């Protein structure tokens, strides 16, 4: 495992170095004192780190904003290490694996690293498939996706699965935007499962899916349906 530590406090970086040195599967440790340096470092590498341990409040940029940039650069796992609890909600909206509140113990860090190992051990799914709750699903079987607080709910009638992500993040994934159309601020539909569209006088629309479910398309998103005729 290759780990990047980003924290403007030398003592905090030293603590993480010491704790991570005891982990036999940590093969390389990288460090940066702030967000710009961290992003520049990752972009200079041929292979991005597996894990980034990020502080929140740092000179030159917020750690939450840095997390989004590091994900785009290929860092698979994000764990926050900070004294600021108020950022926890936004961190999990970014699908961070964990949130270590300073001062934390070696045991607490070990628990976070175990979550990282589990994610890294999960094989990549083939195109058109995805891993949810340890199960590989076929995206074509998902009828619609709905927002559920800090999660998305993937509906494969008669069951559904939860995944920690926002609806916007899910639709940004390669291949997902081509399959799912956002028709409401709270849900997106697999157009292959739309059987009927009823356009309502209010400017909204009602969708009937192949399983008999109905979804409402709000006025702000209904225009996207105009070119679709099931």
Z-matrix of the N, CA and C atoms (Angstrom, degrees):
N
C 1 1.461
C 2 1.528 1 109.27
N 3 1.332 2 116.61 1 131.61
C 4 1.456 3 122.18 2 176.79
C 5 1.523 4 108.06 3 -104.78
N 6 1.335 5 116.27 4 127.17
C 7 1.462 6 121.11 5 -171.06
C 8 1.519 7 109.94 6 -122.36
N 9 1.338 8 115.48 7 134.92
C 10 1.457 9 122.09 8 174.11
C 11 1.531 10 108.85 9 -108.62
N 12 1.333 11 116.12 10 126.92
C 13 1.465 12 122.53 11 176.32
C 14 1.528 13 108.13 12 -105.02
N 15 1.328 14 116.46 13 126.58
C 16 1.466 15 120.16 14 178.30
C 17 1.523 16 108.22 15 -126.76
N 18 1.328 17 115.88 16 111.54
C 19 1.466 18 121.23 17 -178.84
C 20 1.519 19 107.30 18 -161.11
N 21 1.328 20 117.17 19 136.39
C 22 1.457 21 120.04 20 -179.04
C 23 1.525 22 112.85 21 -80.73
N 24 1.334 23 117.69 22 -9.26
C 25 1.457 24 121.16 23 179.58
C 26 1.535 25 110.17 24 -96.21
N 27 1.343 26 117.90 25 116.21
C 28 1.467 27 120.76 26 179.36
C 29 1.530 28 112.87 27 -55.62
N 30 1.329 29 117.11 28 -37.91
C 31 1.467 30 119.81 29 -178.75
C 32 1.522 31 110.95 30 -65.44
N 33 1.327 32 117.34 31 -37.07
C 34 1.463 33 120.76 32 178.88
C 35 1.522 34 110.75 33 -67.91
N 36 1.344 35 117.09 34 -40.24
C 37 1.462 36 120.10 35 177.22
C 38 1.522 37 110.45 36 -65.40
N 39 1.326 38 116.79 37 -39.09
C 40 1.464 39 120.90 38 179.74
C 41 1.526 40 110.96 39 -63.50
N 42 1.329 41 116.66 40 -40.17
C 43 1.464 42 120.16 41 179.10
C 44 1.531 43 110.45 42 -62.81
N 45 1.320 44 115.98 43 -45.67
C 46 1.464 45 118.74 44 179.58
C 47 1.527 46 111.51 45 -64.89
N 48 1.333 47 116.85 46 -40.40
C 49 1.472 48 119.65 47 176.73
C 50 1.522 49 110.64 48 -57.48
N 51 1.336 50 116.27 49 -45.06
C 52 1.464 51 120.80 50 -177.81
C 53 1.529 52 111.22 51 -64.27
N 54 1.321 53 116.89 52 -45.27
C 55 1.460 54 120.12 53 -178.55
C 56 1.524 55 111.93 54 -69.51
N 57 1.318 56 116.20 55 -39.89
C 58 1.465 57 119.55 56 -178.70
C 59 1.524 58 112.08 57 -71.53
N 60 1.334 59 117.47 58 -27.75
C 61 1.466 60 121.05 59 178.75
C 62 1.518 61 111.46 60 -62.62
N 63 1.335 62 116.74 61 -22.69
C 64 1.465 63 120.61 62 179.84
C 65 1.523 64 112.60 63 -82.95
N 66 1.314 65 117.18 64 -8.09
C 67 1.466 66 121.22 65 -179.57
C 68 1.523 67 109.69 66 -90.50
N 69 1.320 68 116.56 67 118.54
C 70 1.462 69 120.69 68 -171.68
C 71 1.521 70 112.80 69 -66.71
N 72 1.329 71 117.99 70 -23.36
C 73 1.460 72 119.03 71 -176.91
C 74 1.523 73 113.16 72 -95.75
N 75 1.329 74 117.59 73 5.41
C 76 1.457 75 120.22 74 174.32
C 77 1.521 76 107.97 75 -86.50
N 78 1.323 77 115.74 76 104.81
C 79 1.460 78 120.64 77 -173.13
C 80 1.520 79 113.20 78 -88.35
N 81 1.342 80 116.90 79 -26.01
C 82 1.459 81 119.75 80 -176.84
C 83 1.524 82 109.71 81 -151.51
N 84 1.340 83 114.77 82 138.56
C 85 1.459 84 121.42 83 177.23
C 86 1.519 85 109.02 84 -117.62
N 87 1.324 86 116.43 85 129.29
C 88 1.446 87 122.98 86 176.37
C 89 1.525 88 108.03 87 -119.03
N 90 1.341 89 117.12 88 151.88
C 91 1.460 90 120.37 89 -177.01
C 92 1.518 91 111.06 90 -136.60
N 93 1.337 92 114.23 91 150.18
C 94 1.462 93 121.07 92 171.98
C 95 1.521 94 108.06 93 -149.75
N 96 1.343 95 117.43 94 143.81
C 97 1.470 96 120.57 95 -177.10
C 98 1.527 97 114.20 96 -87.62
N 99 1.323 98 117.54 97 -9.70
C 100 1.466 99 119.47 98 -178.11
C 101 1.524 100 109.59 99 -159.67
N 102 1.331 101 115.43 100 174.33
C 103 1.463 102 121.15 101 -175.25
C 104 1.528 103 113.42 102 -64.76
N 105 1.343 104 120.20 103 -48.18
C 106 1.465 105 119.13 104 179.65
C 107 1.525 106 113.24 105 -58.91
N 108 1.326 107 116.56 106 -41.86
C 109 1.467 108 119.57 107 179.67
C 110 1.523 109 111.02 108 -65.96
N 111 1.327 110 116.52 109 -38.60
C 112 1.467 111 119.86 110 179.87
C 113 1.519 112 111.53 111 -64.56
N 114 1.331 113 116.40 112 -45.31
C 115 1.459 114 119.71 113 -178.64
C 116 1.521 115 110.96 114 -66.04
N 117 1.321 116 117.33 115 -40.49
C 118 1.460 117 120.91 116 178.00
C 119 1.525 118 110.77 117 -63.18
N 120 1.324 119 116.40 118 -40.31
C 121 1.462 120 120.78 119 179.36
C 122 1.523 121 110.91 120 -62.50
N 123 1.319 122 116.62 121 -48.72
C 124 1.466 123 120.10 122 -177.57
C 125 1.521 124 110.95 123 -63.28
N 126 1.325 125 117.21 124 -40.24
C 127 1.467 126 120.28 125 -179.85
C 128 1.524 127 112.42 126 -68.09
N 129 1.338 128 116.66 127 -20.72
C 130 1.468 129 120.13 128 179.10
C 131 1.521 130 112.88 129 -83.76
N 132 1.330 131 116.97 130 -11.23
C 133 1.454 132 121.14 131 -175.68
C 134 1.524 133 111.26 132 -88.17
N 135 1.302 134 116.27 133 145.01
C 136 1.463 135 120.48 134 175.85
C 137 1.523 136 110.59 135 -70.19
N 138 1.340 137 116.06 136 -35.66
C 139 1.466 138 121.90 137 178.67
C 140 1.523 139 107.66 138 -126.33
N 141 1.339 140 119.09 139 124.54
C 142 1.471 141 120.47 140 -178.51
C 143 1.515 142 111.67 141 -68.94
N 144 1.326 143 118.24 142 158.72
C 145 1.468 144 121.10 143 175.83
C 146 1.530 145 111.00 144 -62.28
N 147 1.321 146 115.89 145 155.77
C 148 1.468 147 120.17 146 176.07
C 149 1.522 148 111.13 147 -76.24
N 150 1.335 149 115.54 148 -33.65
C 151 1.462 150 121.70 149 -173.91
C 152 1.519 151 110.45 150 -136.59
N 153 1.323 152 116.48 151 138.16
C 154 1.461 153 121.62 152 170.87
C 155 1.523 154 108.28 153 -118.64
N 156 1.319 155 116.29 154 123.94
C 157 1.472 156 123.67 155 174.94
C 158 1.520 157 106.99 156 -100.59
N 159 1.336 158 117.02 157 111.91
C 160 1.455 159 121.15 158 -167.95
C 161 1.524 160 112.90 159 -117.51
N 162 1.329 161 115.61 160 135.52
C 163 1.447 162 120.84 161 165.84
C 164 1.534 163 107.33 162 -77.57
N 165 1.329 164 117.58 163 164.80
C 166 1.461 165 121.28 164 179.95
C 167 1.527 166 111.67 165 -96.35
N 168 1.338 167 116.54 166 -59.86
C 169 1.459 168 120.87 167 -176.58
C 170 1.523 169 109.46 168 -90.23
N 171 1.356 170 115.13 169 109.69
C 172 1.463 171 120.62 170 -179.58
C 173 1.522 172 109.00 171 -141.85
N 174 1.327 173 117.03 172 154.86
C 175 1.463 174 119.59 173 173.87
C 176 1.532 175 110.53 174 -64.23
N 177 1.301 176 116.45 175 142.43
C 178 1.461 177 120.11 176 173.17
C 179 1.503 178 115.29 177 85.57
N 180 1.334 179 118.99 178 1.09
C 181 1.456 180 118.69 179 178.62
C 182 1.513 181 112.13 180 153.83
N 183 1.318 182 115.33 181 147.65
C 184 1.453 183 121.87 182 -179.95
C 185 1.525 184 110.57 183 -79.62
N 186 1.341 185 115.96 184 141.56
C 187 1.454 186 120.36 185 -178.94
C 188 1.520 187 113.49 186 -64.93
N 189 1.338 188 116.90 187 -29.36
C 190 1.465 189 120.10 188 177.87
C 191 1.526 190 110.24 189 -67.15
N 192 1.328 191 116.58 190 -42.92
C 193 1.456 192 120.29 191 176.56
C 194 1.527 193 110.70 192 -65.01
N 195 1.322 194 115.99 193 -38.49
C 196 1.464 195 120.04 194 178.15
C 197 1.519 196 110.81 195 -61.92
N 198 1.324 197 117.22 196 -38.82
C 199 1.466 198 120.55 197 -179.11
C 200 1.516 199 111.41 198 -57.91
N 201 1.332 200 117.27 199 -42.57
C 202 1.459 201 120.67 200 179.29
C 203 1.521 202 110.77 201 -62.79
N 204 1.328 203 117.15 202 -41.14
C 205 1.468 204 120.94 203 179.67
C 206 1.526 205 111.61 204 -67.84
N 207 1.332 206 116.38 205 -38.10
C 208 1.464 207 119.58 206 179.95
C 209 1.529 208 110.92 207 -68.10
N 210 1.316 209 117.15 208 -35.38
C 211 1.464 210 119.82 209 176.41
C 212 1.524 211 109.88 210 -61.47
N 213 1.328 212 116.93 211 -43.64
C 214 1.458 213 120.52 212 178.33
C 215 1.516 214 111.41 213 -63.64
N 216 1.337 215 116.40 214 -28.67
C 217 1.466 216 121.14 215 179.61
C 218 1.522 217 112.44 216 -83.15
N 219 1.343 218 117.51 217 -2.54
C 220 1.452 219 119.90 218 173.94
C 221 1.510 220 116.93 219 106.62
N 222 1.337 221 118.06 220 3.39
C 223 1.471 222 120.18 221 176.76
C 224 1.521 223 108.34 222 -72.66
N 225 1.320 224 117.70 223 121.85
C 226 1.463 225 121.03 224 -172.45
C 227 1.520 226 113.76 225 -79.30
N 228 1.329 227 117.53 226 -34.71
C 229 1.467 228 120.47 227 -172.55
C 230 1.527 229 110.60 228 -125.32
N 231 1.334 230 115.26 229 134.38
C 232 1.457 231 122.11 230 177.95
C 233 1.524 232 108.77 231 -122.43
N 234 1.347 233 116.21 232 129.60
C 235 1.458 234 122.34 233 172.89
C 236 1.524 235 106.63 234 -130.15
N 237 1.326 236 116.82 235 129.90
C 238 1.462 237 120.71 236 178.22
C 239 1.524 238 110.26 237 -92.27
N 240 1.320 239 115.16 238 141.02
C 241 1.463 240 122.89 239 177.28
C 242 1.516 241 107.22 240 -129.97
N 243 1.321 242 117.79 241 102.30
C 244 1.457 243 120.13 242 -169.06
C 245 1.524 244 111.86 243 -153.02
N 246 1.311 245 115.53 244 161.68
C 247 1.463 246 121.42 245 175.28
C 248 1.521 247 111.44 246 -94.32
N 249 1.330 248 117.67 247 2.51
C 250 1.463 249 121.94 248 -173.14
C 251 1.524 250 110.53 249 -108.15
N 252 1.310 251 116.70 250 98.11
C 253 1.467 252 121.67 251 -176.76
C 254 1.517 253 112.68 252 -70.30
N 255 1.337 254 117.83 253 -22.34
C 256 1.454 255 119.87 254 -173.61
C 257 1.534 256 113.38 255 -68.61
N 258 1.327 257 117.37 256 -12.24
C 259 1.459 258 119.82 257 179.91
C 260 1.527 259 112.70 258 -93.05
N 261 1.300 260 118.24 259 2.83
C 262 1.465 261 120.95 260 -173.34
C 263 1.524 262 112.37 261 -60.57
N 264 1.328 263 117.82 262 -43.06
C 265 1.459 264 120.65 263 -177.61
C 266 1.517 265 110.86 264 -60.72
N 267 1.327 266 117.30 265 -48.29
C 268 1.462 267 120.10 266 179.74
C 269 1.523 268 111.20 267 -63.78
N 270 1.325 269 116.84 268 -35.49
C 271 1.463 270 120.53 269 178.85
C 272 1.521 271 111.08 270 -60.68
N 273 1.328 272 116.83 271 -45.22
C 274 1.458 273 119.66 272 -178.81
C 275 1.525 274 111.73 273 -73.89
N 276 1.333 275 117.60 274 -24.40
C 277 1.456 276 119.46 275 172.65
C 278 1.518 277 110.63 276 -64.32
N 279 1.332 278 116.24 277 -27.40
C 280 1.458 279 121.56 278 177.02
C 281 1.526 280 111.98 279 -86.48
N 282 1.337 281 115.59 280 9.82
C 283 1.466 282 122.01 281 178.24
C 284 1.521 283 111.89 282 64.36
N 285 1.333 284 117.12 283 34.44
C 286 1.461 285 119.66 284 172.30
C 287 1.526 286 108.84 285 -64.16
N 288 1.328 287 116.02 286 143.70
C 289 1.460 288 119.60 287 -178.86
C 290 1.518 289 112.18 288 -75.11
N 291 1.333 290 116.89 289 -29.20
C 292 1.465 291 118.45 290 -178.26
C 293 1.522 292 109.42 291 -161.37
N 294 1.336 293 114.58 292 169.26
C 295 1.455 294 122.45 293 -176.18
C 296 1.521 295 107.30 294 -140.85
N 297 1.327 296 116.63 295 102.71
C 298 1.457 297 121.97 296 -177.71
C 299 1.524 298 109.13 297 -91.41
N 300 1.311 299 115.65 298 117.95
C 301 1.456 300 120.45 299 -179.36
C 302 1.528 301 109.39 300 -92.97
N 303 1.318 302 116.72 301 118.38
C 304 1.462 303 121.58 302 -179.81
C 305 1.524 304 110.81 303 -68.57
N 306 1.348 305 118.07 304 142.79
C 307 1.468 306 126.67 305 -5.62
C 308 1.526 307 110.59 306 -82.89
N 309 1.298 308 117.25 307 133.59
C 310 1.460 309 122.27 308 -179.14
C 311 1.527 310 109.17 309 -110.52
N 312 1.311 311 116.32 310 163.44
C 313 1.462 312 121.92 311 -178.21
C 314 1.524 313 110.80 312 -97.31
N 315 1.317 314 115.36 313 167.97
C 316 1.465 315 120.31 314 175.34
C 317 1.519 316 110.62 315 -61.61
N 318 1.312 317 116.82 316 -34.84
C 319 1.468 318 121.07 317 179.71
C 320 1.528 319 110.90 318 -66.84
N 321 1.320 320 115.52 319 -38.10
C 322 1.467 321 118.94 320 179.77
C 323 1.524 322 110.58 321 -67.76
N 324 1.323 323 117.79 322 -40.38
C 325 1.456 324 120.88 323 175.92
C 326 1.524 325 110.65 324 -64.51
N 327 1.325 326 117.19 325 -40.25
C 328 1.464 327 121.23 326 179.42
C 329 1.527 328 111.28 327 -60.02
N 330 1.337 329 116.25 328 -38.27
C 331 1.463 330 120.22 329 178.59
C 332 1.525 331 110.77 330 -65.46
N 333 1.327 332 116.89 331 -39.66
C 334 1.462 333 120.57 332 177.46
C 335 1.523 334 110.97 333 -65.07
N 336 1.333 335 116.36 334 -41.60
C 337 1.461 336 120.00 335 179.98
C 338 1.526 337 111.44 336 -64.92
N 339 1.315 338 117.31 337 -32.42
C 340 1.455 339 119.95 338 177.92
C 341 1.527 340 110.60 339 -65.06
N 342 1.312 341 116.76 340 -38.57
C 343 1.464 342 120.12 341 176.51
C 344 1.526 343 110.37 342 -64.23
N 345 1.327 344 115.86 343 -37.60
C 346 1.464 345 120.21 344 177.75
C 347 1.526 346 110.25 345 -64.35
N 348 1.329 347 116.91 346 -45.35
C 349 1.466 348 120.61 347 179.81
C 350 1.526 349 111.15 348 -59.30
N 351 1.315 350 115.67 349 -41.79
C 352 1.463 351 119.15 350 -179.29
C 353 1.520 352 111.42 351 -63.16
N 354 1.326 353 116.22 352 -38.74
C 355 1.462 354 118.68 353 178.94
C 356 1.526 355 110.91 354 -70.43
N 357 1.324 356 116.92 355 -42.40
C 358 1.467 357 119.95 356 -178.98
C 359 1.524 358 111.78 357 -66.91
N 360 1.334 359 117.16 358 -27.83
C 361 1.466 360 120.78 359 -179.40
C 362 1.524 361 111.99 360 -77.98
N 363 1.332 362 115.66 361 -15.62
C 364 1.461 363 119.05 362 -178.59
C 365 1.519 364 109.53 363 -73.66
N 366 1.326 365 118.73 364 122.13
C 367 1.469 366 120.42 365 -179.23
C 368 1.521 367 110.98 366 -66.48
N 369 1.317 368 114.77 367 152.71
C 370 1.461 369 119.36 368 176.36
C 371 1.515 370 109.56 369 -69.91
N 372 1.314 371 115.86 370 138.78
C 373 1.456 372 120.15 371 179.26
C 374 1.521 373 110.10 372 -82.15
N 375 1.331 374 117.96 373 148.29
C 376 1.458 375 120.57 374 175.95
C 377 1.527 376 111.06 375 -62.06
N 378 1.324 377 115.94 376 164.08
C 379 1.460 378 120.68 377 178.21
C 380 1.524 379 109.20 378 -57.14
N 381 1.334 380 115.55 379 134.47
C 382 1.458 381 119.94 380 -179.87
C 383 1.514 382 113.53 381 88.62
N 384 1.344 383 116.70 382 3.96
C 385 1.452 384 121.11 383 178.02
C 386 1.524 385 109.13 384 -130.54
N 387 1.347 386 115.57 385 167.40
C 388 1.467 387 120.07 386 -177.21
C 389 1.520 388 108.84 387 -155.77
N 390 1.343 389 115.92 388 150.81
C 391 1.454 390 121.41 389 176.21
C 392 1.521 391 110.13 390 -95.37
N 393 1.322 392 117.77 391 125.66
C 394 1.462 393 123.35 392 176.48
C 395 1.525 394 108.33 393 -138.18
N 396 1.335 395 116.36 394 126.83
C 397 1.470 396 121.91 395 179.69
C 398 1.531 397 111.09 396 52.43
N 399 1.336 398 116.34 397 38.52
C 400 1.458 399 121.03 398 178.63
C 401 1.514 400 114.71 399 75.71
N 402 1.322 401 116.74 400 7.45
C 403 1.465 402 121.17 401 -178.22
C 404 1.526 403 109.28 402 -117.20
N 405 1.315 404 116.17 403 136.55
C 406 1.465 405 119.90 404 177.27
C 407 1.523 406 108.57 405 -88.75
N 408 1.329 407 115.89 406 121.43
C 409 1.452 408 120.18 407 -178.80
C 410 1.525 409 110.28 408 -113.60
N 411 1.317 410 115.30 409 158.05
C 412 1.459 411 121.96 410 174.91
C 413 1.528 412 107.49 411 -94.93
N 414 1.315 413 117.46 412 121.42
C 415 1.457 414 120.83 413 -175.98
C 416 1.522 415 112.55 414 -60.25
N 417 1.320 416 117.17 415 -31.14
C 418 1.460 417 120.33 416 179.61
C 419 1.521 418 111.74 417 -63.05
N 420 1.337 419 117.40 418 -20.89
C 421 1.465 420 121.06 419 -179.57
C 422 1.525 421 112.49 420 -85.01
N 423 1.327 422 117.28 421 -10.57
C 424 1.469 423 121.01 422 -179.81
C 425 1.522 424 108.50 423 -80.99
N 426 1.335 425 117.50 424 121.06
C 427 1.455 426 120.86 425 -179.16
C 428 1.522 427 112.26 426 -77.90
N 429 1.342 428 116.01 427 -44.30
C 430 1.459 429 119.18 428 176.09
C 431 1.515 430 109.65 429 -157.32
N 432 1.341 431 115.57 430 165.52
C 433 1.456 432 123.63 431 179.77
C 434 1.520 433 107.37 432 -122.52
N 435 1.321 434 117.19 433 135.25
C 436 1.457 435 120.38 434 177.91
C 437 1.519 436 110.69 435 -128.00
N 438 1.331 437 115.87 436 150.24
C 439 1.454 438 121.51 437 176.99
C 440 1.527 439 109.20 438 -78.02
N 441 1.337 440 116.41 439 138.93
C 442 1.461 441 122.14 440 179.75
C 443 1.524 442 108.06 441 -141.12
N 444 1.343 443 115.45 442 84.45
C 445 1.465 444 121.62 443 -175.54
C 446 1.523 445 109.87 444 56.63
N 447 1.336 446 118.35 445 -117.53
C 448 1.460 447 120.89 446 -179.00
C 449 1.527 448 112.47 447 -91.21
N 450 1.323 449 116.37 448 13.53
C 451 1.454 450 121.56 449 -178.17
C 452 1.523 451 110.22 450 -124.31
N 453 1.318 452 115.38 451 168.68
C 454 1.446 453 121.47 452 163.68
C 455 1.525 454 106.97 453 -114.93
N 456 1.328 455 115.58 454 148.89
C 457 1.449 456 121.43 455 177.15
C 458 1.519 457 108.09 456 -112.59
N 459 1.315 458 116.38 457 120.60
C 460 1.459 459 122.14 458 178.98
C 461 1.519 460 108.27 459 -95.56
N 462 1.313 461 116.08 460 120.17
C 463 1.464 462 121.68 461 -174.38
C 464 1.524 463 110.26 462 -98.40
N 465 1.329 464 114.65 463 114.24
C 466 1.460 465 123.16 464 175.27
C 467 1.524 466 106.30 465 -123.49
N 468 1.338 467 116.99 466 77.21
C 469 1.474 468 119.93 467 -172.16
C 470 1.527 469 111.83 468 -48.60
N 471 1.357 470 115.58 469 134.16
C 472 1.469 471 127.84 470 13.54
C 473 1.526 472 114.80 471 -94.39
N 474 1.309 473 119.54 472 16.81
C 475 1.463 474 120.86 473 -177.49
C 476 1.518 475 109.99 474 -125.42
N 477 1.305 476 115.75 475 172.23
C 478 1.459 477 121.75 476 176.17
C 479 1.522 478 109.05 477 -145.57
N 480 1.342 479 116.02 478 157.99
C 481 1.458 480 122.35 479 -178.75
C 482 1.521 481 108.80 480 -130.69
N 483 1.334 482 115.93 481 146.92
C 484 1.455 483 121.87 482 179.58
C 485 1.522 484 110.73 483 -105.44
N 486 1.327 485 115.33 484 143.15
C 487 1.464 486 121.36 485 174.80
C 488 1.515 487 108.46 486 -140.73
N 489 1.342 488 117.22 487 139.38
C 490 1.456 489 120.74 488 179.23
C 491 1.530 490 109.11 489 -76.30
N 492 1.296 491 115.98 490 107.26
C 493 1.469 492 123.59 491 178.61
C 494 1.518 493 107.18 492 -176.58
N 495 1.314 494 116.44 493 163.08
C 496 1.451 495 120.00 494 171.84
C 497 1.523 496 108.61 495 -93.37
N 498 1.318 497 115.70 496 162.51
C 499 1.458 498 119.74 497 178.53
C 500 1.525 499 110.69 498 -62.58
N 501 1.318 500 116.60 499 -40.14
C 502 1.470 501 120.19 500 179.21
C 503 1.519 502 111.24 501 -62.60
N 504 1.334 503 117.06 502 -41.50
C 505 1.463 504 120.15 503 178.90
C 506 1.519 505 110.71 504 -63.48
N 507 1.326 506 117.70 505 -41.48
C 508 1.459 507 120.87 506 179.93
C 509 1.522 508 111.05 507 -61.85
N 510 1.320 509 116.30 508 -42.57
C 511 1.457 510 119.77 509 -177.28
C 512 1.524 511 112.83 510 -74.51
N 513 1.329 512 116.95 511 -12.80
C 514 1.466 513 121.00 512 175.45
C 515 1.522 514 112.41 513 -85.05
N 516 1.327 515 117.04 514 -9.13
C 517 1.462 516 119.54 515 -178.10
C 518 1.533 517 110.53 516 -70.78
N 519 1.343 518 116.80 517 144.99
C 520 1.459 519 119.24 518 179.30
C 521 1.526 520 111.54 519 -56.19
N 522 1.312 521 115.92 520 127.91
C 523 1.454 522 121.02 521 177.46
C 524 1.515 523 114.99 522 89.85
N 525 1.328 524 118.03 523 -18.68
C 526 1.458 525 120.10 524 -177.67
C 527 1.531 526 111.41 525 -79.05
N 528 1.323 527 117.59 526 -41.33
C 529 1.464 528 120.47 527 -178.02
C 530 1.526 529 111.40 528 -62.94
N 531 1.322 530 116.98 529 -31.02
C 532 1.465 531 120.42 530 179.27
C 533 1.521 532 111.87 531 -74.29
N 534 1.325 533 116.93 532 -19.89
C 535 1.468 534 120.81 533 -175.93
C 536 1.531 535 111.95 534 -101.36
N 537 1.338 536 116.69 535 -37.80
C 538 1.460 537 120.53 536 -174.85
C 539 1.524 538 110.96 537 -110.79
N 540 1.312 539 115.68 538 133.72
C 541 1.462 540 121.78 539 178.88
C 542 1.526 541 108.76 540 -110.22
N 543 1.324 542 115.63 541 126.68
C 544 1.464 543 119.28 542 178.79
C 545 1.532 544 108.44 543 -76.88
N 546 1.323 545 115.92 544 121.37
C 547 1.461 546 120.93 545 -178.15
C 548 1.526 547 111.74 546 -117.69
N 549 1.315 548 116.33 547 0.46
C 550 1.462 549 121.64 548 -178.20
C 551 1.514 550 106.80 549 -161.44
N 552 1.315 551 117.87 550 156.30
C 553 1.469 552 119.31 551 178.54
C 554 1.520 553 111.92 552 -62.42
N 555 1.334 554 116.90 553 -19.94
C 556 1.462 555 120.52 554 -175.53
C 557 1.519 556 114.38 555 -107.55
N 558 1.326 557 119.31 556 -5.81
C 559 1.465 558 118.63 557 -179.42
C 560 1.521 559 113.04 558 -157.16
N 561 1.315 560 113.89 559 156.64
C 562 1.466 561 123.51 560 176.15
C 563 1.521 562 107.48 561 -130.52
N 564 1.329 563 116.17 562 146.93
C 565 1.458 564 120.88 563 -173.12
C 566 1.525 565 111.02 564 -117.79
N 567 1.318 566 115.50 565 144.92
C 568 1.462 567 121.73 566 172.30
C 569 1.523 568 106.68 567 -79.87
N 570 1.329 569 116.74 568 109.45
C 571 1.459 570 120.35 569 -173.15
C 572 1.528 571 112.65 570 -63.03
N 573 1.316 572 117.80 571 -20.35
C 574 1.466 573 120.73 572 177.17
C 575 1.527 574 111.05 573 -68.63
N 576 1.323 575 117.23 574 -17.30
C 577 1.464 576 121.02 575 -179.25
C 578 1.529 577 112.54 576 -105.10
N 579 1.334 578 117.62 577 8.91
C 580 1.463 579 120.67 578 177.30
C 581 1.529 580 108.77 579 -87.45
N 582 1.323 581 115.76 580 119.30
C 583 1.471 582 121.29 581 -178.67
C 584 1.521 583 111.66 582 -96.42
N 585 1.319 584 117.12 583 -30.54
C 586 1.465 585 120.25 584 -175.44
C 587 1.525 586 110.14 585 -153.43
N 588 1.348 587 115.60 586 142.16
C 589 1.457 588 121.75 587 175.44
C 590 1.527 589 108.01 588 -122.03
N 591 1.329 590 116.07 589 121.57
C 592 1.458 591 121.15 590 176.27
C 593 1.522 592 107.73 591 -110.04
N 594 1.329 593 115.69 592 113.29
C 595 1.456 594 120.60 593 -179.37
C 596 1.517 595 109.50 594 -83.85
N 597 1.325 596 116.02 595 123.79
C 598 1.455 597 122.26 596 -174.13
C 599 1.526 598 110.71 597 -95.33
N 600 1.330 599 115.36 598 153.36
C 601 1.452 600 120.32 599 -178.68
C 602 1.512 601 113.91 600 -63.98
N 603 1.309 602 117.38 601 -20.34
C 604 1.461 603 121.78 602 -179.42
C 605 1.518 604 112.93 603 -74.97
N 606 1.327 605 116.33 604 -3.61
C 607 1.464 606 119.56 605 -174.89
C 608 1.508 607 112.31 606 93.73
N 609 1.326 608 116.27 607 -4.45
C 610 1.455 609 121.29 608 176.86
C 611 1.530 610 109.32 609 -94.43
N 612 1.308 611 116.70 610 -176.36
C 613 1.463 612 121.91 611 176.99
C 614 1.513 613 108.70 612 -148.16
N 615 1.318 614 115.69 613 153.46
C 616 1.460 615 121.43 614 176.72
C 617 1.523 616 108.10 615 -115.81
N 618 1.326 617 116.12 616 126.00
C 619 1.455 618 121.82 617 -179.86
C 620 1.519 619 109.77 618 -103.27
N 621 1.318 620 116.34 619 134.69
C 622 1.460 621 121.98 620 172.67
C 623 1.512 622 107.72 621 -109.05
N 624 1.323 623 116.26 622 126.17
C 625 1.462 624 120.92 623 -176.20
C 626 1.529 625 111.03 624 -95.63
N 627 1.313 626 115.71 625 170.28
C 628 1.461 627 120.97 626 -175.73
C 629 1.517 628 112.83 627 -63.71
N 630 1.324 629 116.57 628 -24.13
C 631 1.463 630 119.85 629 178.18
C 632 1.515 631 113.32 630 -89.74
N 633 1.337 632 116.96 631 4.36
C 634 1.454 633 121.18 632 -179.52
C 635 1.513 634 114.11 633 91.95
N 636 1.328 635 118.36 634 -5.89
C 637 1.459 636 121.57 635 179.23
C 638 1.529 637 109.97 636 -69.89
N 639 1.325 638 117.43 637 154.53
C 640 1.453 639 121.84 638 175.53
C 641 1.518 640 109.52 639 -122.32
N 642 1.324 641 115.41 640 140.57
C 643 1.458 642 122.44 641 178.17
C 644 1.518 643 108.64 642 -131.18
N 645 1.308 644 116.35 643 142.69
C 646 1.457 645 120.91 644 178.03
C 647 1.521 646 109.84 645 -94.05
N 648 1.331 647 115.89 646 133.49
C 649 1.461 648 122.05 647 172.05
C 650 1.524 649 107.53 648 -100.32
N 651 1.306 650 118.18 649 123.54
C 652 1.459 651 121.44 650 -176.88
C 653 1.525 652 110.76 651 -78.07
N 654 1.317 653 115.43 652 163.14
C 655 1.458 654 121.33 653 -175.40
C 656 1.524 655 112.34 654 -56.94
N 657 1.317 656 116.34 655 -40.15
C 658 1.454 657 119.89 656 -177.57
C 659 1.512 658 114.35 657 -66.80
N 660 1.324 659 117.21 658 -19.99
C 661 1.468 660 121.05 659 -178.00
C 662 1.533 661 112.35 660 -111.48
N 663 1.345 662 118.15 661 -6.18
C 664 1.455 663 119.30 662 -172.53
C 665 1.513 664 112.84 663 -64.82
N 666 1.332 665 117.71 664 -29.54
C 667 1.460 666 120.76 665 -178.86
C 668 1.520 667 111.77 666 -57.79
N 669 1.328 668 117.05 667 -29.99
C 670 1.468 669 120.10 668 -179.46
C 671 1.522 670 111.67 669 -66.23
N 672 1.325 671 116.60 670 -19.67
C 673 1.462 672 120.69 671 -179.60
C 674 1.519 673 113.75 672 -84.98
N 675 1.333 674 118.06 673 -13.40
C 676 1.464 675 121.74 674 -171.07
C 677 1.519 676 113.56 675 -61.51
N 678 1.341 677 116.62 676 -28.88
C 679 1.457 678 119.38 677 -179.35
C 680 1.514 679 113.07 678 -91.31
N 681 1.348 680 115.31 679 4.06
C 682 1.463 681 119.74 680 -177.59
C 683 1.519 682 109.37 681 -108.37
N 684 1.334 683 115.82 682 130.61
C 685 1.478 684 120.46 683 179.41
C 686 1.508 685 108.80 684 -136.65
N 687 1.344 686 118.61 685 91.08
C 688 1.463 687 121.44 686 -176.80
C 689 1.524 688 110.91 687 -68.14
